[in-house]
């Protein structure tokens, strides 16, 4: 195939297409579920009706005029790329960020890839004795991320499409309030948008993880929980009350010395999570919570937020 021509037709850098071609090679892909079954699957994945309708409208069925040869190639090879790293737990991009305004096939290509991998990763879960209920609640992060992306006026997806490859490879598990990512000697904690971050909910999730990983991944040995987040920025304590859930969450961690993260802007991440927008002027952002007021006041004062990492023993 002509990679330069494929890249031009997709409207992406040729280097991105070459990467997919290199990583996917001739490795096996996986079929999408039957369209007749897709509605029920999307419902189990907590996909909202408006997002589900778009996904169904762009379904890559045989002969669909929405699906050009280069789109079908990218879908097939992105599935193969992610499947080739089944069991992996590192950050992985499934392919280039597409011009999503070109229609549902372009906007949801990586959603279709995710749907093709649902049965693949569920089999991986079963091989490790993971309960089906845990599988589905973990994989349902798809619906949450699609809803957030819609709220962000499509600004959030390029990050989310890489994040969701962790779920599709068995690298992350949602256990109660927190998501727990395998890897190295520490379980990395992630904080989904799913309710208050109360100490009780956090403690219950950590206890569940302490039992889950030795049972299902006995060859992996973890000594700590870790987290990288703007929520661990000590500057937040200047604005939040001492008994706030965020401050109490921070106190659990011993912070690593601060280093400017490469390729990550903490101010952007704070705006992404606190307001679900990256383009709204500061003066127009809502200030309905103490946290929102803190974020705006801090940035308007010319200060910057920090992305901090910390850990504590299991």
Secondary structure by P-SEA (a helix, b strand, c coil): ccaaaaaaaacccaaaaaaaaaaacccbbbbcccccaaaaaaaaacccaaaaaaaaaaccccccccccaaaaaaaaaaaaaaaaacccccccccccccccccccccccaaaaaaaaaaaaaaaaaaaacccaaaaaaaacaaaaaaaaaaaacccccaaaaaaacccccccccccccbbbbbccccbbbbbcccccccaaaaaaaaaaaaacccccccccccccccccccccccccccccccccaaaaaaaacccccccccccccaaaaaaacccccccccccccccccaaaaaaaaaaaaccccccccccccc
